[in-house]
Amino acid sequence: MLWSCSKKADVKPTSADTTKTGNGNLSATPGSASKLSHDDSIHMAAFIIYPQNVKTSVNGKVLKLVFDEKVNIFLMADAYNQTYAVHLKEDFKKSVLAAFDFTTEGENGQTAFNYVDDNLNNIRFKTLSDTLIQGVKVKKIAVHRQLTFSRTYDSPQLAADQQNLILARYDDFITFSSYTYYNQKNYPTTSAKAYIKYGK
């Protein structure tokens, strides 16, 4: 069982990395810092992430990349009941997406520019359900939302050329991280990476 979390600057948690397997399952490797306490370990969340789809299109001089984010986060049910907030962050630095501006829809339907609210309490594009993993009761948070990246080029041909270059990329990935907050404490971070599938 693997559990994942990230943090704010005021607390320095131990981090753990999750490594993606071929079928979308992930395994957690504890960080090299101090040993986790029982309280830390039960409040950490786990990821199951599959490759993420990005649909590309060109309209005149504008190249648009629509990122269809689908992430499943799991928390032990008892620990979830002692959690004020679950946070989810995306790091696009290892992908072409990092060079583009983006928009997304906020909690109240407003459009946000180059901003994603990482507090899942404020995200309506999610579902919460109960499940069992190896006989352990867990809460599953399924996050599904879209981020629309775009850029205007000097000509339609340049936009189309850039689209073709992006479609040929196979090693881009996004790093996800998550952390929980409870009783004035941010719990340790774990992370997972998901490769990107670009298409039309």
Disulfide bonds with the S-S distance in Angstrom:
none
